[in-house]
């Protein structure tokens, strides 16, 4: 969705909401008690300028772009590897 302002200054003008329906994928303009279906071209013009609507707030919906396969199980650590994990590391004093 988009909230836009139409007017020459923030003190003068009108705010409206543009919402795209997830049911029919159509954009609707909510202007007080008036709701009208608008084409996508009108929505793309909300970049502002002159006496047309300027996008003020953009509202996004999270959606999954790509599904990843389930990760494989973690490798099993052998008993020998577990015993050496607690041994101190050898440190060299040479640069």
N, C-alpha and C positions, 0 to 999 in steps of 0.2 A: 504494500500500500504506500501511498504518498500523501502527505499533507502539504498543501500549497498555499501560497499567499498571492493574491491578485490586488495590486495597488502600487502606487508610486513610493510609499514609505511604510514603515512598520506601524506608524500612527494612523495610517489611512489605508483602507482596503478591506479585504474579506478573506477568511481562511476556509478552505474546503478539503474534503478527503476524497481520494481516488483509491478504490479497492478492486483488486482482481479476484473474482469468485473462483474458488477451487471446484465448484460444481460444474460450471459451464465455461470456465476460462475467459469470461467476458469482463471488461473493465466497467465499473460504475462510478459515477460522480455523485457524491453526497454533498449537496449544497443546501444546508438547513433542512427543511422538510421535503425538498425536491431531490429525487434520485433518478438519474438518467443513465442509460447505457451509452458509453462513448467508445470510439474506435481507438486502437493502439497508437495511431498516428498523433492523436490529440494528447495522449499521455506522454509520448516522447518529446513533445514540444514544451514540457514543463520545466525546461532548462532556464526559463525566465527571459526577461528583456521586454522593455516597453510596457504595454498594458496587459500582457498575458501572464498566466500563472507561473510562479517561481517555486520550484521544489524547496520545501523548508525542512521537512522531516521525511526520511525514507524508512519504511518498516519492512523487515525481511522475515521470512519463515525458513527455519532450518529444514533441510531435506537431504536425504542420503543420495550422493552422486554415484558412488560405486560401492558395491558390496565386496568385501574381502573374504577369502576363504578362512575357515577357522585355523588358528595357529596350531602347529604340531605340538605334541606334548614335550615338556622339557626333558633333556637328556638325563638319564640315570647316572649318578656319580658312584663310582666303584668304592669299595671299602678302603682300598689302597690309596686312592686319591684323597679320601676324607682324612686319613691318618697324616698325610704330608701337608695338608692345608694348615695345620696348627703349628708346624715347625717354623722357627725363625728364619728369615731370609738372610742370605750371606751378603754383607755390605762391604764394599771395597773403599779404602781410603785414598786410592789413587785417582787423580783427576781424569 
